[in-house]
Amino acid sequence: MRSASIGSPAECPRLQYIDAQPNGSSSGFTLFETLTAMLVLSIALVSLFEAHSRALRTSRIATNYAQARILGESLLAKAVSGWNGKLRSEKGVSNGFAWSVEIAPETASWAKIETKNNWRLRHVRVRVGLGDGREIKLDTLKLGRSNG
């Protein structure tokens, strides 16, 4: 017989195990509950994977757009700052982006003004193709003498 710290057998009752399920089935998850949990988990993981791949695709598009925009702005700055007054058209490819620069007379009616020394407004247009059918167009006007 076991006794408690005071030595009396009445102070330490025997533990009795009570069967929680009287019909004798064991506790735990059933196969159906496990499969349901796995289904919910797989749907959540597929949704997370799709969101992640969409974010990567959006990031790549934004990076391409930013690179094309920087290329277009540098081509526009180069065309305007290094311009010698000649009308011209150039095309090329840089870092996978097809680009074109066109310098032509401005054709709007408000731009047809007679000036001394034959000063005219020129329309400078830069186009950069992104490769997926989209393009960036940058336009500006440049005042210069009409040399050609």
N, C-alpha and C positions, 0 to 999 in steps of 0.2 A: 504494500500500500504506500502511496505517496503522501507526503505531508508538506504543508506550507512551512514558511520560516518559523512559525511558532510551534511546529511539530504536531499540530492537531490534524487528523485526517478529515475533519468536517470543513476545514478552511480551504481545501483544494478539491473542488468538485471535478469529476472526470469530464472531459470534453466529449461531446457527442456530435458526430457528423450528421448533418441533415441533408438528405437528398433533395436538391432543388427541383428536380424534374422527376416526379413520381413514376413516370412510365419507363424510366431507365435510359432515355436517350442522352447522349453526351452533349455538353455545351460546345459552342463554336459557330463558325460560319458555314452555311450550306454552300453547295456548288453554285446554286442560282445567285446567291448574294455575292459570291466572289466574281462570277462572270459579269454581273451587273456593275460592280465596282470597276472591273477592268474595262468595260465598255465606256463608262463615264470618263475614266482616266485617258483612254485612247482618243476620245472625242476632244478632250481638253488639249492633249498633246498635238493633235493634228491642227487644231485652231491656232495654237502657239507657233507651230512650224509655218503655217500659212502667213501669219502676221509677220513673222521674222523675214520670210522670203520677200514679202511685199515691201517691207522696210528697206531691205538691201537693194531691191530693184529701184525704189524711189530715190535712194541715196545715189545710186549709179547715174540715174537720169539727171539729178541735180548737179552732180559733179561734171557730167558732160556739158550741161548747159552753162555752168560757170566757166569751164575751160573755153567753150566756144565764144562766150561773151568777152572774156579777156582777150582772146585772139582777135575778135572783131574790133574791139576798142583800140588795140595796138595797131591794127591795120588802118583804122580811121585816123588815128593820130599821126601815123607815118605818112599817109596820103595827104593830109592837110598841111603838116609842118614842112615836109620836103617837096612841096608842089612847086613846079617851075612855070605854071601857067598853061601847060599843054593839056589838051583834052586826051584822056586815055582810058583804056579798059584793060584790066589784068585779071588773070585767074590763076589759081594754084591749089595745092593741097598741103596742109600742115597738120601734123599729129592726127591724121585720119579725118580732118575736117576740110571739106571742099569750100573754098572761099573765092569771092570776086570783088574787085574794086572798080567802080565806074565813076569817072569825072566827066560830066556833060553840062552844057549850058542849062540854066534854070529856065523852064518854059512857061512859068506862070506869068500872067499878064502884069502883075504888080512888079515883076523883076525886070521888065523892059524899060529901062530908064537910060536916057542918053547922058553920058558923062564925059569929062575931059580925059584925055589919054586912054580912051577906050576901056574903062573899067567895067567889068561885068560880074554878075553873080554866077557861080558854078555850083551845080548840085553834085555833092559827093555821096555816093551810096556804097555801103559795104554789106555784103551778104555772106553769111557763114552757115553752111548746111550741117545739120546735126547727124545726118546719116539715116534717120528714121522718117524722112519726109518733112520734118520740121526745119525751119531755118530762122536765123536771127538777122534782122535788117537794121542797120544803123544809117541814118541820114543826117547830113549837115549841109550848110551853105558856106562857100568860101568866096571871098571877094578877090578878084585878081584881074590883071590885064589880059585882054584877049590876044594871045600869041598863036593860037591855033585851035 
